[in-house]
Amino acid sequence: YQRRAEDTVSSALSWLEQVQDGPFFLWVHLFDPHIPYAPPEQFRSPEVATVPDVTWPRLNRIAGENDNNIPAEILEQAKELYRGEIAYTDHWIGKLLEGVERRAEPEDTLIVFTADHGECFENGSFFEHSDCLFEPAIRIPLLIRYPPMFPPGTRVDSQVSIIDIAPTLLRAIGVDIPEDFSGRPLQDSEEFGDRYVLIQHPFYQGKLVKVRPKRRRHISSVGGEPRSEMLVDQEKVGVVGGGFKYLRSGSDEMLYQITPETDERKNLAELDPEARSRMLDQLRRQLSEHDFEVIDSSEINEELLEALEALGYLDN
């Protein structure tokens, strides 16, 4: 279920060569910065040049040899290998952009670079992202290059979300934005003000997603810090804005002040009741605007089941 960036970009460039003159839309998904952390040799730093790849079987084996604990040294190796996978992916994004520029004029081509998540290496959630709403997982890049609409150096200071990408693209190409879209075009960002956005982890049903908890079943701690249990059959939601992040999982509440030096180990929920109340109101408002329904696994068709299986979410 992982294909190297080199193979994906090569396929994308081959497709691009077949495109005739005129408008085109190309969506490329690169999967490398996920566990297993296994960058090619030339993208490994000297610290991990000869270190084995970090995989779930290796982690479980190491945990079994250390009273179910992953030593801090292994965690640091994983982070460094993860950086190597990002560098490798970045290299092939460069190759992709070179190919796009050979096909189309930069002034006429709208390019968006983003991600759906990062990886968590802290706060009880290690080597994963599945149910992590901490900054390493949710603070993602969003870069847009389209000089006719966004002059170089333009920065949106308001809180934004990946749901803003679709309306931004539609506005750019002159297509009406559907009324039921929740996102807002970034061309209107000066009107955003002090905006709040919803964050939530996928609602995993235990009978549907069996493989993920199994992957880390022998790991109880990392670097001596307890590993959190993966949430199954329970929602985890939050809201970000106004300099704060508020998370709720069942009856548990977490409040963090978001700064460049954010410490998400210091829960302010009881220390700042005014901010907690304000953020809770915002969360309720966001949930009412972004209503979602959990469907039973029996309602999922074969095509979607195959896709989930291919991505590693289900047992084969």
Disulfide bonds with the S-S distance in Angstrom:
Cys120-Cys132 1.71
